[in-house]
Amino acid sequence: MDPENLNEESQEKTKAETRPIPETRRKKMRKKTTEKEIKKKKKKPNMKKRRKKTDTKEKKTQKNKAKEL
């Protein structure tokens, strides 16, 4: 029983303890989202719709300025 051999064995054990979780276990641990949850999630507003709103506001302000002049 060499003291050097004991050190190597203990290092191997610590490596085994600290090694990353295998991919298959990670997949099992992950929660699967159901279709209901997907539907509940808020959809991001469409940028085109946002632009339209700003355009109409600008047009209204231009009309108001024209009326004032």
PDB file with SEQRES, HELIX, SHEET and CRYST1 records, atoms N, CA, C and O in Angstrom:
SEQRES   1 A   69  MET ASP PRO GLU ASN LEU ASN GLU GLU SER GLN GLU LYS          
SEQRES   2 A   69  THR LYS ALA GLU THR ARG PRO ILE PRO GLU THR ARG ARG          
SEQRES   3 A   69  LYS LYS MET ARG LYS LYS THR THR GLU LYS GLU ILE LYS          
SEQRES   4 A   69  LYS LYS LYS LYS LYS PRO ASN MET LYS LYS ARG ARG LYS          
SEQRES   5 A   69  LYS THR ASP THR LYS GLU LYS LYS THR GLN LYS ASN LYS          
SEQRES   6 A   69  ALA LYS GLU LEU                                              
HELIX    1 AA1 PRO A    3  THR A   18  1                                  16    
HELIX    2 AA2 GLU A   23  MET A   29  1                                   7    
HELIX    3 AA3 GLU A   35  LYS A   40  1                                   6    
HELIX    4 AA4 MET A   47  GLU A   68  1                                  22    
CRYST1    1.000    1.000    1.000  90.00  90.00  90.00 P 1           1          
ATOM      1  N   MET A   1       0.835  -1.200   0.000  1.00  0.00           N  
ATOM      2  CA  MET A   1       0.000   0.000   0.000  1.00  0.00           C  
ATOM      3  C   MET A   1       0.869   1.249   0.000  1.00  0.00           C  
ATOM      4  O   MET A   1       1.308   1.723   1.048  1.00  0.00           O  
ATOM      5  N   ASP A   2       1.103   1.759  -1.175  1.00  0.00           N  
ATOM      6  CA  ASP A   2       1.891   2.970  -1.328  1.00  0.00           C  
ATOM      7  C   ASP A   2       1.020   4.196  -1.007  1.00  0.00           C  
ATOM      8  O   ASP A   2      -0.157   4.219  -1.367  1.00  0.00           O  
ATOM      9  N   PRO A   3       1.562   5.179  -0.358  1.00  0.00           N  
ATOM     10  CA  PRO A   3       0.763   6.402  -0.113  1.00  0.00           C  
ATOM     11  C   PRO A   3       0.423   7.131  -1.420  1.00  0.00           C  
ATOM     12  O   PRO A   3      -0.608   7.797  -1.513  1.00  0.00           O  
ATOM     13  N   GLU A   4       1.294   7.002  -2.424  1.00  0.00           N  
ATOM     14  CA  GLU A   4       1.026   7.626  -3.725  1.00  0.00           C  
ATOM     15  C   GLU A   4      -0.196   7.010  -4.398  1.00  0.00           C  
ATOM     16  O   GLU A   4      -1.031   7.720  -4.959  1.00  0.00           O  
ATOM     17  N   ASN A   5      -0.294   5.683  -4.337  1.00  0.00           N  
ATOM     18  CA  ASN A   5      -1.441   4.987  -4.926  1.00  0.00           C  
ATOM     19  C   ASN A   5      -2.745   5.417  -4.264  1.00  0.00           C  
ATOM     20  O   ASN A   5      -3.758   5.582  -4.943  1.00  0.00           O  
ATOM     21  N   LEU A   6      -2.728   5.596  -2.966  1.00  0.00           N  
ATOM     22  CA  LEU A   6      -3.933   6.023  -2.251  1.00  0.00           C  
ATOM     23  C   LEU A   6      -4.376   7.406  -2.725  1.00  0.00           C  
ATOM     24  O   LEU A   6      -5.568   7.657  -2.904  1.00  0.00           O  
ATOM     25  N   ASN A   7      -3.421   8.284  -2.923  1.00  0.00           N  
ATOM     26  CA  ASN A   7      -3.748   9.635  -3.400  1.00  0.00           C  
ATOM     27  C   ASN A   7      -4.406   9.597  -4.776  1.00  0.00           C  
ATOM     28  O   ASN A   7      -5.377  10.313  -5.021  1.00  0.00           O  
ATOM     29  N   GLU A   8      -3.890   8.778  -5.659  1.00  0.00           N  
ATOM     30  CA  GLU A   8      -4.453   8.668  -7.009  1.00  0.00           C  
ATOM     31  C   GLU A   8      -5.884   8.145  -6.967  1.00  0.00           C  
ATOM     32  O   GLU A   8      -6.749   8.640  -7.690  1.00  0.00           O  
ATOM     33  N   GLU A   9      -6.136   7.151  -6.124  1.00  0.00           N  
ATOM     34  CA  GLU A   9      -7.482   6.586  -6.004  1.00  0.00           C  
ATOM     35  C   GLU A   9      -8.470   7.622  -5.486  1.00  0.00           C  
ATOM     36  O   GLU A   9      -9.601   7.715  -5.963  1.00  0.00           O  
ATOM     37  N   SER A  10      -8.029   8.395  -4.508  1.00  0.00           N  
ATOM     38  CA  SER A  10      -8.927   9.403  -3.939  1.00  0.00           C  
ATOM     39  C   SER A  10      -9.229  10.495  -4.976  1.00  0.00           C  
ATOM     40  O   SER A  10     -10.343  11.016  -5.028  1.00  0.00           O  
ATOM     41  N   GLN A  11      -8.232  10.834  -5.799  1.00  0.00           N  
ATOM     42  CA  GLN A  11      -8.459  11.831  -6.857  1.00  0.00           C  
ATOM     43  C   GLN A  11      -9.458  11.319  -7.874  1.00  0.00           C  
ATOM     44  O   GLN A  11     -10.304  12.082  -8.341  1.00  0.00           O  
ATOM     45  N   GLU A  12      -9.381  10.040  -8.229  1.00  0.00           N  
ATOM     46  CA  GLU A  12     -10.325   9.464  -9.187  1.00  0.00           C  
ATOM     47  C   GLU A  12     -11.747   9.523  -8.656  1.00  0.00           C  
ATOM     48  O   GLU A  12     -12.680   9.799  -9.409  1.00  0.00           O  
ATOM     49  N   LYS A  13     -11.917   9.268  -7.377  1.00  0.00           N  
ATOM     50  CA  LYS A  13     -13.245   9.315  -6.772  1.00  0.00           C  
ATOM     51  C   LYS A  13     -13.822  10.730  -6.842  1.00  0.00           C  
ATOM     52  O   LYS A  13     -14.995  10.922  -7.165  1.00  0.00           O  
ATOM     53  N   THR A  14     -12.989  11.700  -6.539  1.00  0.00           N  
ATOM     54  CA  THR A  14     -13.476  13.084  -6.570  1.00  0.00           C  
ATOM     55  C   THR A  14     -13.842  13.485  -7.995  1.00  0.00           C  
ATOM     56  O   THR A  14     -14.806  14.223  -8.198  1.00  0.00           O  
ATOM     57  N   LYS A  15     -13.100  13.018  -8.968  1.00  0.00           N  
ATOM     58  CA  LYS A  15     -13.430  13.301 -10.371  1.00  0.00           C  
ATOM     59  C   LYS A  15     -14.782  12.710 -10.727  1.00  0.00           C  
ATOM     60  O   LYS A  15     -15.583  13.344 -11.414  1.00  0.00           O  
ATOM     61  N   ALA A  16     -15.034  11.488 -10.257  1.00  0.00           N  
ATOM     62  CA  ALA A  16     -16.299  10.828 -10.544  1.00  0.00           C  
ATOM     63  C   ALA A  16     -17.456  11.585  -9.899  1.00  0.00           C  
ATOM     64  O   ALA A  16     -18.533  11.695 -10.483  1.00  0.00           O  
ATOM     65  N   GLU A  17     -17.236  12.094  -8.718  1.00  0.00           N  
ATOM     66  CA  GLU A  17     -18.297  12.839  -8.025  1.00  0.00           C  
ATOM     67  C   GLU A  17     -18.597  14.174  -8.700  1.00  0.00           C  
ATOM     68  O   GLU A  17     -19.748  14.609  -8.743  1.00  0.00           O  
ATOM     69  N   THR A  18     -17.569  14.816  -9.220  1.00  0.00           N  
ATOM     70  CA  THR A  18     -17.747  16.154  -9.791  1.00  0.00           C  
ATOM     71  C   THR A  18     -17.996  16.144 -11.287  1.00  0.00           C  
ATOM     72  O   THR A  18     -18.149  17.209 -11.886  1.00  0.00           O  
ATOM     73  N   ARG A  19     -18.039  14.980 -11.906  1.00  0.00           N  
ATOM     74  CA  ARG A  19     -18.221  14.944 -13.362  1.00  0.00           C  
ATOM     75  C   ARG A  19     -19.631  15.432 -13.736  1.00  0.00           C  
ATOM     76  O   ARG A  19     -20.561  15.264 -12.948  1.00  0.00           O  
ATOM     77  N   PRO A  20     -19.797  16.014 -14.891  1.00  0.00           N  
ATOM     78  CA  PRO A  20     -21.100  16.544 -15.281  1.00  0.00           C  
ATOM     79  C   PRO A  20     -22.148  15.450 -15.469  1.00  0.00           C  
ATOM     80  O   PRO A  20     -21.819  14.293 -15.728  1.00  0.00           O  
ATOM     81  N   ILE A  21     -23.404  15.836 -15.334  1.00  0.00           N  
ATOM     82  CA  ILE A  21     -24.505  14.878 -15.467  1.00  0.00           C  
ATOM     83  C   ILE A  21     -24.599  14.440 -16.923  1.00  0.00           C  
ATOM     84  O   ILE A  21     -24.540  15.286 -17.815  1.00  0.00           O  
ATOM     85  N   PRO A  22     -24.741  13.162 -17.186  1.00  0.00           N  
ATOM     86  CA  PRO A  22     -24.870  12.695 -18.573  1.00  0.00           C  
ATOM     87  C   PRO A  22     -26.108  13.275 -19.251  1.00  0.00           C  
ATOM     88  O   PRO A  22     -27.097  13.594 -18.592  1.00  0.00           O  
ATOM     89  N   GLU A  23     -26.041  13.408 -20.563  1.00  0.00           N  
ATOM     90  CA  GLU A  23     -27.107  14.042 -21.351  1.00  0.00           C  
ATOM     91  C   GLU A  23     -28.451  13.354 -21.173  1.00  0.00           C  
ATOM     92  O   GLU A  23     -29.483  14.022 -21.107  1.00  0.00           O  
ATOM     93  N   THR A  24     -28.451  12.018 -21.094  1.00  0.00           N  
ATOM     94  CA  THR A  24     -29.720  11.291 -20.973  1.00  0.00           C  
ATOM     95  C   THR A  24     -30.430  11.641 -19.677  1.00  0.00           C  
ATOM     96  O   THR A  24     -31.650  11.800 -19.668  1.00  0.00           O  
ATOM     97  N   ARG A  25     -29.697  11.763 -18.594  1.00  0.00           N  
ATOM     98  CA  ARG A  25     -30.313  12.120 -17.313  1.00  0.00           C  
ATOM     99  C   ARG A  25     -30.837  13.538 -17.363  1.00  0.00           C  
ATOM    100  O   ARG A  25     -31.895  13.826 -16.803  1.00  0.00           O  
ATOM    101  N   ARG A  26     -30.115  14.428 -18.024  1.00  0.00           N  
ATOM    102  CA  ARG A  26     -30.545  15.820 -18.141  1.00  0.00           C  
ATOM    103  C   ARG A  26     -31.885  15.905 -18.851  1.00  0.00           C  
ATOM    104  O   ARG A  26     -32.771  16.657 -18.448  1.00  0.00           O  
ATOM    105  N   LYS A  27     -32.021  15.122 -19.915  1.00  0.00           N  
ATOM    106  CA  LYS A  27     -33.259  15.128 -20.684  1.00  0.00           C  
ATOM    107  C   LYS A  27     -34.433  14.661 -19.830  1.00  0.00           C  
ATOM    108  O   LYS A  27     -35.529  15.214 -19.916  1.00  0.00           O  
ATOM    109  N   LYS A  28     -34.198  13.644 -19.009  1.00  0.00           N  
ATOM    110  CA  LYS A  28     -35.258  13.128 -18.144  1.00  0.00           C  
ATOM    111  C   LYS A  28     -35.652  14.160 -17.094  1.00  0.00           C  
ATOM    112  O   LYS A  28     -36.827  14.294 -16.752  1.00  0.00           O  
ATOM    113  N   MET A  29     -34.673  14.878 -16.592  1.00  0.00           N  
ATOM    114  CA  MET A  29     -34.930  15.854 -15.546  1.00  0.00           C  
ATOM    115  C   MET A  29     -35.725  17.048 -16.073  1.00  0.00           C  
ATOM    116  O   MET A  29     -36.493  17.662 -15.332  1.00  0.00           O  
ATOM    117  N   ARG A  30     -35.540  17.373 -17.339  1.00  0.00           N  
ATOM    118  CA  ARG A  30     -36.218  18.526 -17.931  1.00  0.00           C  
ATOM    119  C   ARG A  30     -37.730  18.342 -17.922  1.00  0.00           C  
ATOM    120  O   ARG A  30     -38.232  17.266 -18.249  1.00  0.00           O  
ATOM    121  N   LYS A  31     -38.448  19.385 -17.551  1.00  0.00           N  
ATOM    122  CA  LYS A  31     -39.906  19.304 -17.533  1.00  0.00           C  
ATOM    123  C   LYS A  31     -40.427  19.517 -18.946  1.00  0.00           C  
ATOM    124  O   LYS A  31     -40.038  20.465 -19.628  1.00  0.00           O  
ATOM    125  N   LYS A  32     -41.306  18.632 -19.372  1.00  0.00           N  
ATOM    126  CA  LYS A  32     -41.870  18.758 -20.701  1.00  0.00           C  
ATOM    127  C   LYS A  32     -43.042  19.734 -20.663  1.00  0.00           C  
ATOM    128  O   LYS A  32     -43.917  19.619 -19.805  1.00  0.00           O  
ATOM    129  N   THR A  33     -43.064  20.681 -21.576  1.00  0.00           N  
ATOM    130  CA  THR A  33     -44.165  21.646 -21.615  1.00  0.00           C  
ATOM    131  C   THR A  33     -45.339  21.041 -22.355  1.00  0.00           C  
ATOM    132  O   THR A  33     -45.183  20.447 -23.422  1.00  0.00           O  
ATOM    133  N   THR A  34     -46.497  21.199 -21.781  1.00  0.00           N  
ATOM    134  CA  THR A  34     -47.696  20.648 -22.403  1.00  0.00           C  
ATOM    135  C   THR A  34     -48.258  21.644 -23.412  1.00  0.00           C  
ATOM    136  O   THR A  34     -47.853  22.806 -23.440  1.00  0.00           O  
ATOM    137  N   GLU A  35     -49.183  21.187 -24.228  1.00  0.00           N  
ATOM    138  CA  GLU A  35     -49.783  22.063 -25.240  1.00  0.00           C  
ATOM    139  C   GLU A  35     -50.544  23.204 -24.592  1.00  0.00           C  
ATOM    140  O   GLU A  35     -50.535  24.323 -25.106  1.00  0.00           O  
ATOM    141  N   LYS A  36     -51.204  22.938 -23.468  1.00  0.00           N  
ATOM    142  CA  LYS A  36     -51.953  23.984 -22.769  1.00  0.00           C  
ATOM    143  C   LYS A  36     -51.034  25.103 -22.315  1.00  0.00           C  
ATOM    144  O   LYS A  36     -51.366  26.281 -22.450  1.00  0.00           O  
ATOM    145  N   GLU A  37     -49.873  24.734 -21.774  1.00  0.00           N  
ATOM    146  CA  GLU A  37     -48.911  25.745 -21.316  1.00  0.00           C  
ATOM    147  C   GLU A  37     -48.408  26.575 -22.477  1.00  0.00           C  
ATOM    148  O   GLU A  37     -48.211  27.782 -22.335  1.00  0.00           O  
ATOM    149  N   ILE A  38     -48.199  25.956 -23.617  1.00  0.00           N  
ATOM    150  CA  ILE A  38     -47.730  26.675 -24.790  1.00  0.00           C  
ATOM    151  C   ILE A  38     -48.779  27.699 -25.226  1.00  0.00           C  
ATOM    152  O   ILE A  38     -48.439  28.829 -25.577  1.00  0.00           O  
ATOM    153  N   LYS A  39     -50.055  27.301 -25.202  1.00  0.00           N  
ATOM    154  CA  LYS A  39     -51.126  28.220 -25.592  1.00  0.00           C  
ATOM    155  C   LYS A  39     -51.253  29.379 -24.609  1.00  0.00           C  
ATOM    156  O   LYS A  39     -51.576  30.500 -25.004  1.00  0.00           O  
ATOM    157  N   LYS A  40     -50.998  29.109 -23.325  1.00  0.00           N  
ATOM    158  CA  LYS A  40     -51.124  30.144 -22.305  1.00  0.00           C  
ATOM    159  C   LYS A  40     -50.054  31.225 -22.439  1.00  0.00           C  
ATOM    160  O   LYS A  40     -50.278  32.379 -22.073  1.00  0.00           O  
ATOM    161  N   LYS A  41     -48.896  30.844 -22.964  1.00  0.00           N  
ATOM    162  CA  LYS A  41     -47.802  31.806 -23.084  1.00  0.00           C  
ATOM    163  C   LYS A  41     -48.233  32.979 -23.956  1.00  0.00           C  
ATOM    164  O   LYS A  41     -48.913  32.804 -24.967  1.00  0.00           O  
ATOM    165  N   LYS A  42     -47.824  34.177 -23.548  1.00  0.00           N  
ATOM    166  CA  LYS A  42     -48.183  35.361 -24.323  1.00  0.00           C  
ATOM    167  C   LYS A  42     -47.345  35.412 -25.593  1.00  0.00           C  
ATOM    168  O   LYS A  42     -46.133  35.199 -25.567  1.00  0.00           O  
ATOM    169  N   LYS A  43     -48.004  35.693 -26.681  1.00  0.00           N  
ATOM    170  CA  LYS A  43     -47.280  35.829 -27.942  1.00  0.00           C  
ATOM    171  C   LYS A  43     -46.718  37.238 -28.021  1.00  0.00           C  
ATOM    172  O   LYS A  43     -47.344  38.191 -27.559  1.00  0.00           O  
ATOM    173  N   LYS A  44     -45.551  37.362 -28.601  1.00  0.00           N  
ATOM    174  CA  LYS A  44     -44.952  38.688 -28.761  1.00  0.00           C  
ATOM    175  C   LYS A  44     -45.736  39.462 -29.808  1.00  0.00           C  
ATOM    176  O   LYS A  44     -46.098  38.903 -30.843  1.00  0.00           O  
ATOM    177  N   PRO A  45     -46.002  40.726 -29.561  1.00  0.00           N  
ATOM    178  CA  PRO A  45     -46.750  41.504 -30.548  1.00  0.00           C  
ATOM    179  C   PRO A  45     -45.972  41.657 -31.853  1.00  0.00           C  
ATOM    180  O   PRO A  45     -44.748  41.786 -31.858  1.00  0.00           O  
ATOM    181  N   ASN A  46     -46.696  41.640 -32.925  1.00  0.00           N  
ATOM    182  CA  ASN A  46     -46.075  41.728 -34.236  1.00  0.00           C  
ATOM    183  C   ASN A  46     -45.555  43.148 -34.456  1.00  0.00           C  
ATOM    184  O   ASN A  46     -46.254  44.123 -34.182  1.00  0.00           O  
ATOM    185  N   MET A  47     -44.328  43.252 -34.950  1.00  0.00           N  
ATOM    186  CA  MET A  47     -43.729  44.573 -35.142  1.00  0.00           C  
ATOM    187  C   MET A  47     -44.487  45.389 -36.184  1.00  0.00           C  
ATOM    188  O   MET A  47     -44.575  46.611 -36.065  1.00  0.00           O  
ATOM    189  N   LYS A  48     -45.030  44.735 -37.194  1.00  0.00           N  
ATOM    190  CA  LYS A  48     -45.757  45.449 -38.239  1.00  0.00           C  
ATOM    191  C   LYS A  48     -46.953  46.177 -37.642  1.00  0.00           C  
ATOM    192  O   LYS A  48     -47.221  47.328 -37.989  1.00  0.00           O  
ATOM    193  N   LYS A  49     -47.665  45.513 -36.752  1.00  0.00           N  
ATOM    194  CA  LYS A  49     -48.819  46.133 -36.107  1.00  0.00           C  
ATOM    195  C   LYS A  49     -48.391  47.339 -35.300  1.00  0.00           C  
ATOM    196  O   LYS A  49     -49.066  48.369 -35.304  1.00  0.00           O  
ATOM    197  N   ARG A  50     -47.278  47.216 -34.612  1.00  0.00           N  
ATOM    198  CA  ARG A  50     -46.768  48.346 -33.824  1.00  0.00           C  
ATOM    199  C   ARG A  50     -46.480  49.529 -34.733  1.00  0.00           C  
ATOM    200  O   ARG A  50     -46.821  50.664 -34.402  1.00  0.00           O  
ATOM    201  N   ARG A  51     -45.861  49.276 -35.865  1.00  0.00           N  
ATOM    202  CA  ARG A  51     -45.515  50.353 -36.788  1.00  0.00           C  
ATOM    203  C   ARG A  51     -46.763  51.053 -37.303  1.00  0.00           C  
ATOM    204  O   ARG A  51     -46.793  52.277 -37.431  1.00  0.00           O  
ATOM    205  N   LYS A  52     -47.782  50.272 -37.593  1.00  0.00           N  
ATOM    206  CA  LYS A  52     -49.019  50.853 -38.094  1.00  0.00           C  
ATOM    207  C   LYS A  52     -49.601  51.834 -37.090  1.00  0.00           C  
ATOM    208  O   LYS A  52     -50.089  52.899 -37.468  1.00  0.00           O  
ATOM    209  N   LYS A  53     -49.550  51.479 -35.810  1.00  0.00           N  
ATOM    210  CA  LYS A  53     -50.080  52.363 -34.781  1.00  0.00           C  
ATOM    211  C   LYS A  53     -49.332  53.687 -34.763  1.00  0.00           C  
ATOM    212  O   LYS A  53     -49.950  54.747 -34.666  1.00  0.00           O  
ATOM    213  N   THR A  54     -48.021  53.636 -34.856  1.00  0.00           N  
ATOM    214  CA  THR A  54     -47.241  54.872 -34.822  1.00  0.00           C  
ATOM    215  C   THR A  54     -47.523  55.698 -36.077  1.00  0.00           C  
ATOM    216  O   THR A  54     -47.595  56.924 -36.002  1.00  0.00           O  
ATOM    217  N   ASP A  55     -47.682  55.052 -37.215  1.00  0.00           N  
ATOM    218  CA  ASP A  55     -47.962  55.775 -38.452  1.00  0.00           C  
ATOM    219  C   ASP A  55     -49.284  56.517 -38.351  1.00  0.00           C  
ATOM    220  O   ASP A  55     -49.372  57.676 -38.757  1.00  0.00           O  
ATOM    221  N   THR A  56     -50.301  55.878 -37.824  1.00  0.00           N  
ATOM    222  CA  THR A  56     -51.606  56.532 -37.719  1.00  0.00           C  
ATOM    223  C   THR A  56     -51.532  57.709 -36.761  1.00  0.00           C  
ATOM    224  O   THR A  56     -52.160  58.740 -37.004  1.00  0.00           O  
ATOM    225  N   LYS A  57     -50.777  57.576 -35.679  1.00  0.00           N  
ATOM    226  CA  LYS A  57     -50.616  58.697 -34.740  1.00  0.00           C  
ATOM    227  C   LYS A  57     -49.951  59.883 -35.434  1.00  0.00           C  
ATOM    228  O   LYS A  57     -50.368  61.028 -35.261  1.00  0.00           O  
ATOM    229  N   GLU A  58     -48.923  59.600 -36.211  1.00  0.00           N  
ATOM    230  CA  GLU A  58     -48.218  60.666 -36.928  1.00  0.00           C  
ATOM    231  C   GLU A  58     -49.143  61.348 -37.926  1.00  0.00           C  
ATOM    232  O   GLU A  58     -49.132  62.573 -38.047  1.00  0.00           O  
ATOM    233  N   LYS A  59     -49.942  60.564 -38.641  1.00  0.00           N  
ATOM    234  CA  LYS A  59     -50.871  61.138 -39.615  1.00  0.00           C  
ATOM    235  C   LYS A  59     -51.876  62.053 -38.928  1.00  0.00           C  
ATOM    236  O   LYS A  59     -52.191  63.129 -39.436  1.00  0.00           O  
ATOM    237  N   LYS A  60     -52.376  61.626 -37.775  1.00  0.00           N  
ATOM    238  CA  LYS A  60     -53.344  62.430 -37.036  1.00  0.00           C  
ATOM    239  C   LYS A  60     -52.725  63.747 -36.600  1.00  0.00           C  
ATOM    240  O   LYS A  60     -53.356  64.799 -36.696  1.00  0.00           O  
ATOM    241  N   THR A  61     -51.477  63.687 -36.116  1.00  0.00           N  
ATOM    242  CA  THR A  61     -50.820  64.917 -35.677  1.00  0.00           C  
ATOM    243  C   THR A  61     -50.590  65.850 -36.858  1.00  0.00           C  
ATOM    244  O   THR A  61     -50.711  67.067 -36.722  1.00  0.00           O  
ATOM    245  N   GLN A  62     -50.262  65.289 -38.008  1.00  0.00           N  
ATOM    246  CA  GLN A  62     -50.070  66.118 -39.198  1.00  0.00           C  
ATOM    247  C   GLN A  62     -51.368  66.788 -39.606  1.00  0.00           C  
ATOM    248  O   GLN A  62     -51.366  67.961 -39.978  1.00  0.00           O  
ATOM    249  N   LYS A  63     -52.478  66.064 -39.542  1.00  0.00           N  
ATOM    250  CA  LYS A  63     -53.785  66.621 -39.878  1.00  0.00           C  
ATOM    251  C   LYS A  63     -54.142  67.747 -38.920  1.00  0.00           C  
ATOM    252  O   LYS A  63     -54.649  68.787 -39.339  1.00  0.00           O  
ATOM    253  N   ASN A  64     -53.876  67.540 -37.627  1.00  0.00           N  
ATOM    254  CA  ASN A  64     -54.171  68.567 -36.629  1.00  0.00           C  
ATOM    255  C   ASN A  64     -53.350  69.827 -36.882  1.00  0.00           C  
ATOM    256  O   ASN A  64     -53.858  70.942 -36.765  1.00  0.00           O  
ATOM    257  N   LYS A  65     -52.081  69.643 -37.228  1.00  0.00           N  
ATOM    258  CA  LYS A  65     -51.216  70.800 -37.524  1.00  0.00           C  
ATOM    259  C   LYS A  65     -51.731  71.543 -38.745  1.00  0.00           C  
ATOM    260  O   LYS A  65     -51.714  72.773 -38.777  1.00  0.00           O  
ATOM    261  N   ALA A  66     -52.185  70.808 -39.745  1.00  0.00           N  
ATOM    262  CA  ALA A  66     -52.701  71.423 -40.971  1.00  0.00           C  
ATOM    263  C   ALA A  66     -53.963  72.237 -40.656  1.00  0.00           C  
ATOM    264  O   ALA A  66     -54.157  73.327 -41.195  1.00  0.00           O  
ATOM    265  N   LYS A  67     -54.802  71.704 -39.791  1.00  0.00           N  
ATOM    266  CA  LYS A  67     -56.020  72.422 -39.409  1.00  0.00           C  
ATOM    267  C   LYS A  67     -55.687  73.712 -38.668  1.00  0.00           C  
ATOM    268  O   LYS A  67     -56.335  74.737 -38.882  1.00  0.00           O  
ATOM    269  N   GLU A  68     -54.669  73.665 -37.788  1.00  0.00           N  
ATOM    270  CA  GLU A  68     -54.270  74.846 -37.020  1.00  0.00           C  
ATOM    271  C   GLU A  68     -53.747  75.941 -37.933  1.00  0.00           C  
ATOM    272  O   GLU A  68     -54.002  77.120 -37.684  1.00  0.00           O  
ATOM    273  N   LEU A  69     -53.027  75.584 -38.976  1.00  0.00           N  
ATOM    274  CA  LEU A  69     -52.473  76.583 -39.904  1.00  0.00           C  
ATOM    275  C   LEU A  69     -53.563  77.052 -40.807  1.00  0.00           C  
ATOM    276  O   LEU A  69     -53.327  77.896 -41.672  1.00  0.00           O  
TER     277      LEU A  69                                                      
END                                                                             
